[in-house]
Amino acid sequence: MKLVRVFSSIGLGLAALLIVSSASAQAAKGPPVMPHDAQGREQCLMCHGGAMEGMKAAPADHKGRTNDSCPLCHAKESVGQSATAAAAIPHDTKGREQCLMCHGGAMEGMKAAPANHKGIDNKNCALCHTVAAKK
């Protein structure tokens, strides 16, 4: 009987380890890629808004995001699927929410948003970029 408990405990421990390592692996891989073509299906939240039975709902931390932000991370060739981490914002963003005023390419001396950010507007910058911690 004691041996059964030991093996049960080991089994539960291994199962927990697999769950944690699976979640860590997903986080390291980045957001999941859409398993279907988005053409004609641009209204992501019609299916993934949580009301359609059998469809995976968008996670709680996506609350407030709109359909146009989904492909930024989940399209196969998107910036969100890049292996490169997004650069931290080196300054406070209070009063500076219009990122493209400075980073749109017209302001001399300011680093412009890269070419692969074409079509990404101000409201989506913070999906990937966060303010660097103050030292």
DSSP file (Angstrom, degrees, kcal/mol; ACC not computed):
  #  RESIDUE AA STRUCTURE BP1 BP2  ACC     N-H-->O    O-->H-N    N-H-->O    O-->H-N    TCO  KAPPA ALPHA  PHI   PSI    X-CA   Y-CA   Z-CA
    1    1 A M     >        0   0    0      0, 0.0     4,-1.7     0, 0.0     5,-0.1   0.000 360.0 360.0 360.0 -42.8    0.0    0.0    0.0
    2    2 A K  H  >  +     0   0    0      1,-0.2     4,-1.9     2,-0.2     5,-0.1   0.881 360.0  54.0 -63.5 -38.3    2.8    2.4    0.9
    3    3 A L  H  > S+     0   0    0      1,-0.2     4,-2.3     2,-0.2    -1,-0.2   0.861 104.7  54.5 -63.6 -37.6    4.5    1.6   -2.4
    4    4 A V  H  > S+     0   0    0      1,-0.2     4,-2.4     2,-0.2    -1,-0.2   0.905 107.8  50.0 -62.9 -42.5    1.3    2.6   -4.3
    5    5 A R  H  X S+     0   0    0     -4,-1.7     4,-2.7     2,-0.2    -2,-0.2   0.900 109.1  51.7 -63.1 -41.1    1.3    6.0   -2.5
    6    6 A V  H  X S+     0   0    0     -4,-1.9     4,-2.3     1,-0.2    -2,-0.2   0.942 112.6  44.6 -61.5 -48.0    4.9    6.6   -3.4
    7    7 A F  H  X S+     0   0    0     -4,-2.3     4,-2.5     1,-0.2    -1,-0.2   0.866 112.4  52.5 -66.8 -34.9    4.3    5.9   -7.1
    8    8 A S  H  X S+     0   0    0     -4,-2.4     4,-2.5     2,-0.2    -1,-0.2   0.918 110.3  48.2 -63.8 -43.4    1.1    8.0   -7.0
    9    9 A S  H  X S+     0   0    0     -4,-2.7     4,-2.3     2,-0.2    -2,-0.2   0.903 112.0  48.9 -64.2 -41.5    3.0   10.9   -5.6
   10   10 A I  H  X S+     0   0    0     -4,-2.3     4,-2.6     2,-0.2    -2,-0.2   0.921 111.2  50.6 -63.2 -44.1    5.7   10.5   -8.2
   11   11 A G  H  X S+     0   0    0     -4,-2.5     4,-2.2     1,-0.2    -2,-0.2   0.909 111.1  47.5 -61.2 -43.7    3.1   10.4  -11.0
   12   12 A L  H  X S+     0   0    0     -4,-2.5     4,-2.3     2,-0.2    -1,-0.2   0.894 111.7  51.3 -64.5 -40.0    1.4   13.5   -9.7
   13   13 A G  H  X S+     0   0    0     -4,-2.3     4,-2.3     2,-0.2    -2,-0.2   0.917 110.8  47.5 -63.0 -43.9    4.7   15.3   -9.4
   14   14 A L  H  X S+     0   0    0     -4,-2.6     4,-2.4     2,-0.2    -2,-0.2   0.893 110.7  52.0 -64.8 -40.3    5.7   14.3  -13.0
   15   15 A A  H  X S+     0   0    0     -4,-2.2     4,-2.1     2,-0.2    -2,-0.2   0.918 110.7  47.9 -62.2 -43.5    2.3   15.5  -14.3
   16   16 A A  H  X S+     0   0    0     -4,-2.3     4,-2.5     1,-0.2    -2,-0.2   0.907 110.9  51.7 -63.3 -41.7    2.7   18.8  -12.6
   17   17 A L  H  X S+     0   0    0     -4,-2.3     4,-2.7     1,-0.2     5,-0.2   0.905 109.1  50.3 -62.2 -42.2    6.2   19.2  -14.0
   18   18 A L  H  X S+     0   0    0     -4,-2.4     4,-2.2     2,-0.2    -1,-0.2   0.898 110.5  49.5 -62.8 -41.2    4.9   18.5  -17.5
   19   19 A I  H  X S+     0   0    0     -4,-2.1     4,-2.1     2,-0.2    -2,-0.2   0.940 113.8  45.0 -64.2 -47.3    2.2   21.1  -17.2
   20   20 A V  H  X S+     0   0    0     -4,-2.5     4,-2.4     1,-0.2    -2,-0.2   0.921 114.7  47.5 -64.0 -44.8    4.6   23.8  -16.0
   21   21 A S  H  X S+     0   0    0     -4,-2.7     4,-2.4     1,-0.2    -1,-0.2   0.853 110.4  53.1 -68.1 -32.7    7.2   23.0  -18.6
   22   22 A S  H  X S+     0   0    0     -4,-2.2     4,-2.1    -5,-0.2    -1,-0.2   0.917 110.6  46.6 -65.3 -43.3    4.6   23.0  -21.3
   23   23 A A  H  X S+     0   0    0     -4,-2.1     4,-2.2     2,-0.2    -2,-0.2   0.899 113.4  49.5 -64.9 -40.7    3.4   26.4  -20.2
   24   24 A S  H  X S+     0   0    0     -4,-2.4     4,-2.3     1,-0.2    -2,-0.2   0.902 109.6  51.1 -65.3 -40.7    7.0   27.7  -20.1
   25   25 A A  H  X S+     0   0    0     -4,-2.4     4,-2.0     2,-0.2    -1,-0.2   0.902 109.8  49.9 -63.6 -40.9    7.7   26.3  -23.5
   26   26 A Q  H  X S+     0   0    0     -4,-2.1     4,-1.3     2,-0.2    -1,-0.2   0.916 110.9  49.4 -63.3 -42.6    4.6   28.1  -25.0
   27   27 A A  H  < S+     0   0    0     -4,-2.2     3,-0.2     1,-0.2    -2,-0.2   0.895 111.6  49.2 -63.8 -39.2    5.7   31.3  -23.4
   28   28 A A  H  < S+     0   0    0     -4,-2.3    -1,-0.2     1,-0.2    -2,-0.2   0.839 110.0  51.6 -68.5 -32.9    9.2   30.9  -24.8
   29   29 A K  H  < S-     0   0    0     -4,-2.0    -1,-0.2     1,-0.2    -2,-0.2   0.727 108.7-133.0 -75.7 -21.7    7.8   30.2  -28.3
   30   30 A G     <  -     0   0    0     -4,-1.3    -1,-0.2    -3,-0.2    51,-0.1  -0.496  50.7 -13.7  96.3-171.6    5.7   33.3  -28.2
   31   31 A P  S    S-     0   0    0      0, 0.0     2,-0.0     0, 0.0    -4,-0.0  -0.284  79.9 -97.9 -66.5 149.4    2.0   33.6  -29.2
   32   32 A P        -     0   0    0      0, 0.0     2,-0.3     0, 0.0    41,-0.0  -0.364  37.6-118.2 -67.0 146.3    0.3   30.8  -31.0
   33   33 A V        -     0   0    0      1,-0.1    42,-0.2    -3,-0.1    41,-0.1  -0.631  34.7 -97.6 -83.7 140.8    0.1   31.1  -34.8
   34   34 A M        -     0   0    0     40,-3.2    42,-0.1    -2,-0.3    -1,-0.1  -0.364  27.4-148.3 -54.8 129.6   -3.4   31.2  -36.4
   35   35 A P  S    S+     0   0    0      0, 0.0     2,-0.3     0, 0.0    -1,-0.2   0.361  76.5  47.3 -85.3   8.2   -4.2   27.7  -37.6
   36   36 A H  S    S-     0   0    0      0, 0.0     2,-0.2     0, 0.0    -2,-0.0  -0.941  96.2 -87.5-142.3 162.4   -6.3   29.1  -40.5
   37   37 A D        -     0   0    0     -2,-0.3    38,-0.0     1,-0.1     0, 0.0  -0.489  29.4-150.6 -68.3 139.9   -6.1   31.7  -43.2
   38   38 A A    >   +     0   0    0     -2,-0.2     3,-2.9     2,-0.1     2,-0.2   0.623  59.7 115.1 -89.5 -14.0   -7.4   35.1  -41.9
   39   39 A Q  T 3  S+     0   0    0      1,-0.3    -2,-0.1     2,-0.2     0, 0.0  -0.394  92.1   8.8 -62.0 124.7   -8.7   36.3  -45.3
   40   40 A G  T 3  S+     0   0    0     -2,-0.2    -1,-0.3     1,-0.0     3,-0.1   0.404 121.9  76.1  83.6  -2.6  -12.4   36.6  -45.0
   41   41 A R    <   +     0   0    0     -3,-2.9    -2,-0.2     1,-0.1     5,-0.1  -0.202  48.9 131.1-129.8  40.4  -12.1   36.0  -41.3
   42   42 A E        +     0   0    0      1,-0.2     2,-1.5     2,-0.1     3,-0.2   0.650  55.4  79.5 -72.7 -15.4  -10.8   39.4  -40.1
   43   43 A Q    >>  +     0   0    0      1,-0.2     3,-2.1    -3,-0.1     4,-0.6  -0.528  59.0 169.6 -91.7  69.1  -13.4   39.6  -37.3
   44   44 A C  H >>  +     0   0    0     -2,-1.5     4,-2.8     1,-0.3     3,-1.2   0.825  68.2  60.2 -50.1 -41.1  -11.5   37.4  -35.0
   45   45 A L  H 3> S+     0   0    0      1,-0.3     4,-1.0     2,-0.2    -1,-0.3   0.623  86.4  74.6 -72.6 -11.5  -13.6   38.1  -31.9
   46   46 A M  H <4 S+     0   0    0     -3,-2.1    -1,-0.3     2,-0.2    -2,-0.2   0.890 117.6  19.0 -63.8 -36.1  -16.8   36.8  -33.6
   47   47 A C  H << S+     0   0    0     -3,-1.2     3,-0.5    -4,-0.6     5,-0.5   0.801 134.1  41.5 -98.6 -37.5  -15.4   33.4  -33.0
   48   48 A H  H  < S+     0   0    0     -4,-2.8    10,-2.8     1,-0.2    -3,-0.2   0.168  84.2  96.5-101.4  17.9  -12.8   34.0  -30.3
   49   49 A G  S  < S-     0   0    0     -4,-1.0    -1,-0.2     8,-0.2     8,-0.1   0.519 102.3-104.0 -83.2  -6.2  -14.8   36.4  -28.2
   50   50 A G  S    S+     0   0    0     -3,-0.5     7,-0.1     2,-0.1    -2,-0.1   0.305 101.8  90.5 105.4  -8.2  -16.0   33.6  -25.9
   51   51 A A        +     0   0    0     -5,-0.1     2,-0.7     2,-0.1    -3,-0.1   0.675  63.7  86.8 -95.3 -17.3  -19.5   33.2  -27.0
   52   52 A M  S >  S-     0   0    0     -5,-0.5     3,-1.7    -6,-0.1    -2,-0.1  -0.747  78.8-127.9 -92.0 117.6  -19.0   30.5  -29.7
   53   53 A E  T 3  S+     0   0    0     -2,-0.7     3,-0.1     1,-0.2    -2,-0.1  -0.330  90.8  19.5 -62.1 136.4  -19.1   27.0  -28.4
   54   54 A G  T 3  S+     0   0    0      1,-0.3     2,-0.4    -2,-0.0    -1,-0.2   0.345  99.2 110.0  87.1  -6.1  -16.1   24.8  -29.3
   55   55 A M  S <  S-     0   0    0     -3,-1.7     2,-0.4    -8,-0.1    -1,-0.3  -0.843  75.8-113.4-103.8 139.1  -13.9   27.8  -30.2
   56   56 A K        -     0   0    0     -2,-0.4     2,-0.2    -3,-0.1    -6,-0.1  -0.555  35.4-136.4 -69.7 123.8  -10.9   28.8  -28.1
   57   57 A A        -     0   0    0     -2,-0.4    -8,-0.2    -7,-0.1    -9,-0.1  -0.486  25.1 -96.2 -80.0 151.1  -11.7   32.2  -26.5
   58   58 A A        -     0   0    0    -10,-2.8    -1,-0.1    -2,-0.2     5,-0.0  -0.394  53.4 -98.9 -60.6 142.7   -9.1   35.0  -26.3
   59   59 A P    >   -     0   0    0      0, 0.0     3,-2.1     0, 0.0    -1,-0.1  -0.189  29.9-106.8 -65.8 160.7   -7.4   35.0  -22.9
   60   60 A A  G >  S+     0   0    0      1,-0.3     3,-1.7     2,-0.2    -2,-0.1   0.804 116.9  63.9 -58.0 -33.1   -8.4   37.3  -20.2
   61   61 A D  G 3  S+     0   0    0      1,-0.3    -1,-0.3     3,-0.0    -3,-0.0   0.517  92.6  65.4 -74.3  -0.6   -5.3   39.5  -20.6
   62   62 A H  G X  S+     0   0    0     -3,-2.1     3,-2.4     3,-0.1    -1,-0.3   0.359  71.4 137.2 -95.8   3.7   -6.5   40.3  -24.1
   63   63 A K  T <  S+     0   0    0     -3,-1.7     3,-0.1     1,-0.3    -3,-0.0  -0.242  70.6  19.2 -54.1 132.0   -9.5   42.2  -22.8
   64   64 A G  T 3  S+     0   0    0      1,-0.3    -1,-0.3     0, 0.0     2,-0.2   0.280  92.0 128.5  90.2 -11.0  -10.0   45.5  -24.7
   65   65 A R    <   -     0   0    0     -3,-2.4    -1,-0.3     1,-0.1     2,-0.2  -0.525  50.4-137.4 -78.2 147.7   -8.0   44.4  -27.7
   66   66 A T    >>  -     0   0    0     -2,-0.2     3,-1.8    -3,-0.1     4,-0.7  -0.547  25.1-100.0-102.6 167.6   -9.6   44.8  -31.0
   67   67 A N  G >4 S+     0   0    0      1,-0.3     3,-0.9     2,-0.2   -23,-0.1   0.829 118.1  62.6 -54.3 -35.6   -9.7   42.5  -34.1
   68   68 A D  G 34 S+     0   0    0      1,-0.2    -1,-0.3     2,-0.1     4,-0.2   0.687  98.5  56.1 -70.4 -15.1   -7.0   44.6  -35.8
   69   69 A S  G X> S+     0   0    0     -3,-1.8     3,-0.8     1,-0.1     4,-0.7   0.716  88.7  77.7 -86.3 -19.9   -4.5   43.7  -33.1
   70   70 A C  H XX S+     0   0    0     -3,-0.9     4,-2.6    -4,-0.7     3,-1.3   0.926  92.0  48.4 -56.8 -51.4   -4.8   39.9  -33.4
   71   71 A P  H 3> S+     0   0    0      0, 0.0     4,-1.2     0, 0.0    -1,-0.2   0.708  95.3  75.0 -67.4 -16.1   -2.7   39.5  -36.6
   72   72 A L  H <4 S+     0   0    0     -3,-0.8     8,-2.3    -4,-0.2     9,-0.2   0.842 118.3  14.4 -61.9 -31.1    0.1   41.6  -35.1
   73   73 A C  H << S+     0   0    0     -3,-1.3    -1,-0.2    -4,-0.7    -3,-0.1   0.717 132.4  44.1-110.1 -32.3    1.0   38.6  -32.9
   74   74 A H  H  < S+     0   0    0     -4,-2.6   -40,-3.2    -5,-0.2     2,-0.2   0.561  81.2 101.8-102.5  -9.0   -0.8   35.6  -34.3
   75   75 A A  S >< S-     0   0    0     -4,-1.2     3,-1.9    -5,-0.3     6,-0.2  -0.515  79.7-117.7 -74.0 146.9   -0.3   35.8  -38.1
   76   76 A K  T 3  S+     0   0    0      1,-0.3    -1,-0.1    -2,-0.2   -43,-0.0   0.857 112.0  34.1 -54.4 -43.2    2.4   33.4  -39.4
   77   77 A E  T 3  S+     0   0    0      3,-0.0    -1,-0.3     5,-0.0    -3,-0.1   0.074  94.8 130.6-101.6  23.9    4.7   36.2  -40.7
   78   78 A S  S X  S-     0   0    0     -3,-1.9     3,-1.2    -5,-0.1     4,-0.2  -0.257  71.9-114.4 -80.3 163.8    3.9   38.8  -38.0
   79   79 A V  G >  S+     0   0    0      1,-0.2     3,-1.9    37,-0.2    -6,-0.2   0.859 115.7  63.8 -59.0 -37.1    6.2   40.9  -35.9
   80   80 A G  G 3  S+     0   0    0     -8,-2.3    -1,-0.2     1,-0.3    -7,-0.2   0.679  96.7  56.3 -64.4 -18.4    4.9   38.9  -32.9
   81   81 A Q  G <  S+     0   0    0     -3,-1.2    -1,-0.3    -9,-0.2    -2,-0.2   0.402  82.6 117.5 -92.9   1.9    6.3   35.7  -34.3
   82   82 A S    <   -     0   0    0     -3,-1.9    -3,-0.0    -4,-0.2    -4,-0.0  -0.385  66.0-139.2 -68.3 145.8    9.8   37.2  -34.4
   83   83 A A  S    S+     0   0    0     -2,-0.1     2,-0.4     2,-0.1    -1,-0.1   0.592  79.3  94.8 -79.7 -11.2   12.5   35.6  -32.2
   84   84 A T  S    S-     0   0    0     -5,-0.1     2,-0.1     1,-0.1    -2,-0.1  -0.677  79.7-123.8 -86.1 131.3   13.8   39.0  -31.4
   85   85 A A        -     0   0    0     -2,-0.4     2,-0.1     1,-0.1    -2,-0.1  -0.447  32.8-102.6 -71.0 145.6   12.5   40.6  -28.2
   86   86 A A        -     0   0    0     42,-0.2    44,-0.2    -2,-0.1    -1,-0.1  -0.432  40.9-105.2 -68.4 141.1   10.9   44.0  -28.5
   87   87 A A        -     0   0    0     -2,-0.1    43,-0.2     1,-0.1     2,-0.1  -0.371  35.0-114.4 -66.0 143.8   13.1   47.0  -27.5
   88   88 A A        -     0   0    0     41,-0.2    43,-0.2     1,-0.1    -1,-0.1  -0.481  27.8-111.2 -75.7 151.1   12.2   48.6  -24.2
   89   89 A I  B     -a  131   0A   0     41,-3.0    43,-3.1    -2,-0.1    -1,-0.1  -0.758  24.0-154.3 -83.1 120.9   10.9   52.2  -24.2
   90   90 A P        +     0   0    0      0, 0.0     2,-0.3     0, 0.0    -1,-0.1   0.382  69.7  47.8 -82.7   7.2   13.7   54.2  -22.6
   91   91 A H  S    S-     0   0    0      0, 0.0    41,-0.1     0, 0.0     2,-0.1  -0.932  94.1 -86.3-141.3 163.1   11.4   57.0  -21.4
   92   92 A D        -     0   0    0     -2,-0.3    40,-0.0     1,-0.1     0, 0.0  -0.401  29.7-151.6 -64.9 145.9    8.1   57.6  -19.6
   93   93 A T    >   +     0   0    0     -4,-0.1     3,-2.7     2,-0.1     2,-0.3   0.467  54.5 122.2-101.6  -2.6    5.1   57.4  -22.0
   94   94 A K  T 3  S+     0   0    0      1,-0.3    -2,-0.1     2,-0.2     0, 0.0  -0.454  92.6   5.3 -63.1 121.7    2.8   59.7  -20.0
   95   95 A G  T 3  S+     0   0    0     -2,-0.3    -1,-0.3     1,-0.0     3,-0.1   0.462 121.1  81.4  81.1   1.1    2.0   62.5  -22.4
   96   96 A R    <   +     0   0    0     -3,-2.7    -2,-0.2     1,-0.1     5,-0.1  -0.199  45.0 127.5-128.7  39.9    3.8   60.7  -25.2
   97   97 A E        +     0   0    0      1,-0.2     2,-1.4     2,-0.1     3,-0.2   0.656  56.3  79.7 -74.6 -15.2    1.2   58.1  -26.3
   98   98 A Q    >>  +     0   0    0      1,-0.2     3,-2.2    -3,-0.1     4,-0.5  -0.558  59.7 172.4 -92.3  71.5    1.5   59.2  -29.9
   99   99 A C  H >> S+     0   0    0     -2,-1.4     4,-2.7     1,-0.3     3,-1.1   0.812  70.3  59.7 -50.2 -40.2    4.7   57.1  -30.6
  100  100 A L  H 3> S+     0   0    0      1,-0.3     4,-1.0     2,-0.2    -1,-0.3   0.607  85.2  76.9 -73.8 -10.5    4.7   57.7  -34.3
  101  101 A M  H <4 S+     0   0    0     -3,-2.2    -1,-0.3     2,-0.2    -2,-0.2   0.900 117.8  17.0 -61.3 -38.0    4.9   61.5  -33.9
  102  102 A C  H << S+     0   0    0     -3,-1.1     3,-0.5    -4,-0.5     5,-0.4   0.781 134.7  42.6-100.2 -35.8    8.6   60.9  -33.1
  103  103 A H  H  < S+     0   0    0     -4,-2.7    10,-2.9     1,-0.2    -3,-0.2   0.172  83.6  96.6-102.5  17.7    9.2   57.4  -34.4
  104  104 A G  S  < S-     0   0    0     -4,-1.0    -1,-0.2     8,-0.2     8,-0.1   0.512 101.8-104.1 -84.0  -5.0    7.3   57.7  -37.7
  105  105 A G  S    S+     0   0    0     -3,-0.5     7,-0.1     2,-0.1    -2,-0.1   0.306 102.1  89.6 104.7  -8.8   10.4   58.5  -39.6
  106  106 A A        +     0   0    0     -5,-0.1     2,-0.7     2,-0.1    -3,-0.1   0.670  63.8  87.3 -96.0 -17.7   10.0   62.2  -40.1
  107  107 A M  S >  S-     0   0    0     -5,-0.4     3,-1.7    -6,-0.1    -2,-0.1  -0.744  78.8-127.9 -91.4 117.1   11.8   63.5  -37.0
  108  108 A E  T 3  S+     0   0    0     -2,-0.7     3,-0.1     1,-0.2    -2,-0.1  -0.333  91.0  19.5 -62.1 136.6   15.5   63.9  -37.4
  109  109 A G  T 3  S+     0   0    0      1,-0.3     2,-0.4    -2,-0.0    -1,-0.2   0.330  99.4 110.5  86.6  -7.5   17.6   62.2  -34.8
  110  110 A M  S <  S-     0   0    0     -3,-1.7     2,-0.4    -8,-0.1    -1,-0.3  -0.827  75.5-114.1-102.0 139.4   14.8   59.9  -33.7
  111  111 A K        -     0   0    0     -2,-0.4     2,-0.2    -3,-0.1    -6,-0.1  -0.570  35.2-137.1 -70.0 123.0   15.0   56.2  -34.4
  112  112 A A        -     0   0    0     -2,-0.4    -8,-0.2    -7,-0.1    -9,-0.1  -0.483  26.0 -94.7 -80.0 151.4   12.2   55.4  -36.8
  113  113 A A        -     0   0    0    -10,-2.9    -1,-0.1    -2,-0.2     4,-0.0  -0.400  53.9-101.4 -59.3 140.5   10.0   52.3  -36.4
  114  114 A P    >   -     0   0    0      0, 0.0     3,-2.1     0, 0.0    -1,-0.1  -0.166  29.1-104.8 -66.1 162.1   11.4   49.4  -38.6
  115  115 A A  G >  S+     0   0    0      1,-0.3     3,-1.7     2,-0.2    -2,-0.1   0.804 117.4  64.6 -57.5 -33.1    9.9   48.5  -41.9
  116  116 A N  G 3  S+     0   0    0      1,-0.3    -1,-0.3     3,-0.0   -37,-0.2   0.485  91.5  66.7 -74.6   1.6    8.2   45.4  -40.5
  117  117 A H  G X   +     0   0    0     -3,-2.1     3,-2.5   -38,-0.1    -1,-0.3   0.303  69.8 137.7 -98.1   6.9    6.1   47.7  -38.3
  118  118 A K  T <  S+     0   0    0     -3,-1.7     3,-0.1     1,-0.3    -3,-0.0  -0.290  71.8  19.2 -56.1 131.5    4.2   49.1  -41.4
  119  119 A G  T 3  S+     0   0    0      1,-0.3     2,-0.5     0, 0.0    -1,-0.3   0.333  92.6 122.2  89.2  -7.7    0.5   49.3  -40.6
  120  120 A I    <   -     0   0    0     -3,-2.5    -1,-0.3     2,-0.0     2,-0.2  -0.779  48.5-157.3 -88.6 126.3    1.0   49.2  -36.8
  121  121 A D    >>  -     0   0    0     -2,-0.5     3,-2.2    -3,-0.1     4,-0.5  -0.484  31.7 -89.6-102.9 174.4   -0.5   52.3  -35.2
  122  122 A N  G >4 S+     0   0    0      1,-0.3     3,-1.2     2,-0.2     4,-0.5   0.809 119.1  61.4 -49.9 -39.7    0.1   54.1  -31.9
  123  123 A K  G 34 S+     0   0    0      1,-0.3    -1,-0.3     2,-0.1     3,-0.1   0.675 105.6  48.3 -68.5 -14.1   -2.4   52.1  -30.0
  124  124 A N  G X4 S+     0   0    0     -3,-2.2     3,-1.4     1,-0.1     4,-0.5   0.508  83.1  89.3-103.9  -4.9   -0.6   48.8  -30.6
  125  125 A C  G XX S+     0   0    0     -3,-1.2     4,-2.5    -4,-0.5     3,-1.4   0.912  85.2  55.6 -57.3 -44.0    3.0   49.8  -29.7
  126  126 A A  G 34 S+     0   0    0     -4,-0.5    -1,-0.3     1,-0.3    -2,-0.1   0.531  86.1  80.5 -72.6  -4.9    2.5   48.8  -26.0
  127  127 A L  G <4 S+     0   0    0     -3,-1.4    -1,-0.3     1,-0.1    -2,-0.2   0.861 118.3   9.2 -65.1 -32.5    1.5   45.3  -27.0
  128  128 A C  T <4 S+     0   0    0     -3,-1.4     2,-0.4    -4,-0.5    -2,-0.2   0.727 121.8  67.8-113.8 -37.6    5.2   44.5  -27.4
  129  129 A H     <  -     0   0    0     -4,-2.5     2,-0.3   -41,-0.1   -41,-0.2  -0.742  57.8-178.4 -95.8 132.4    7.1   47.5  -26.1
  130  130 A T        -     0   0    0     -2,-0.4   -41,-3.0   -43,-0.2     2,-0.2  -0.897  37.1 -92.4-124.6 156.7    7.1   48.3  -22.4
  131  131 A V  B     -a   89   0A   0     -2,-0.3   -39,-0.1   -43,-0.2     3,-0.1  -0.469  47.1-113.1 -68.1 133.1    8.8   51.1  -20.5
  132  132 A A        -     0   0    0    -43,-3.1     2,-0.1    -2,-0.2    -1,-0.1  -0.363  36.9 -98.7 -65.7 144.9   12.2   50.2  -19.2
  133  133 A A        -     0   0    0      1,-0.1     2,-0.2    -3,-0.1    -1,-0.1  -0.409  39.1-116.1 -65.4 137.9   12.6   49.9  -15.4
  134  134 A K              0   0    0      1,-0.1    -1,-0.1    -2,-0.1    -3,-0.0  -0.530 360.0 360.0 -76.3 141.8   14.1   53.0  -13.9
  135  135 A K              0   0    0     -2,-0.2    -1,-0.1     0, 0.0    -2,-0.1   0.429 360.0 360.0 -96.0 360.0   17.5   52.5  -12.2
